[in-house]
Amino acid sequence: MTVPADSAKNLSSTAGLVDMREGTAVLAGTFAYDGPDLVTDWHAHDLHQLEYALKGTIEVETDAAHCLLPLQQAAWIPAGLLHRSTLSRFRTVSVFFAPHLVPDSEGRARILAAAPVIREMILYGVRWPISRPTSNQSADSFFAALAALVLDWLEHETPLCLPTAKDPLLRAVMDHTSANLATVTLADVCRAVGVSERTLRRAFPVATGMTWRQYLFQSRLLRSMALLAEPGPTILDIATAVGLEGSSFARAFRRHTGESPSVYRRRVVSR
């Protein structure tokens, strides 16, 4: 199922709670989208959302994290969590669950590596859209089984989210880092935002749970994954753009994703 661009109202609502069921009482269902690039407004859903990327790249931002959703993985966005999404050359299927079907005490966005069985169940579930007027026993049993798998799956997230910060100074550090991945150093970013290296070394881990250098590396990795989904730039160009030498880029990419940049690119671009 695909949705025309003019029906993407559920994805681009103003900040507030979006009723994905359109007033019905169904407990779970899917929402498939295949359309133009899209940047949503800040919004939240009344249901838990499990978003699976079939094509392209998706970024999900909350007030606490900035996550990249690559192919064959899924984003978990709990009910009521304010977020916005950036979708580029993408095709996606989301499964929405009534909150009681998947109890989530943490209430935060996560990226999850999709096991093949869950991927196939997500695709199979497209026959039951979340906006359908009524449900039936087959649909309810199917989504109850998927919900049980997702509940277990939430224990196995992948490190594809960057922390965010409310402090204006730390946000400036993150913005400068992201804008200058190819060449940025700790000294550079401190000069740019007007803070001492000692202060940043102390404040950054307290606010984010990681050092600035760990944040830089994770930013480079996530940016490279997004660029590898593009058919244009070479792998060497991408390594240079994110500030990693070719050989160290390949080693780091394999260590953190389980496959080489070239294998990852073939997999994501061919879809």
Secondary structure, DSSP 8 states (H G I E B T S, - for coil): ----GGGGGGTS--SSEE-TTTT---SEEEEEEE-S-EE--SBEESSEEEEEEEEEEEEEE-SSEEEEE-TTEEEEE-TT--BEEEEEEEEEEEEEE-GGGS--SS---EEEE--HHHHHHHHHGGGSBTT-S---HHHHHHHHHHHHHHHHHTT-EES-EEE--SSHHHHHHHHHHHHTTTT--HHHHHHHHT--HHHHHHHHHHHHSS-HHHHHHHHHHHHHHHHHTSSSS-HHHHHHHTT--HHHHHHHHHHHHSS-HHHHHHHHH--
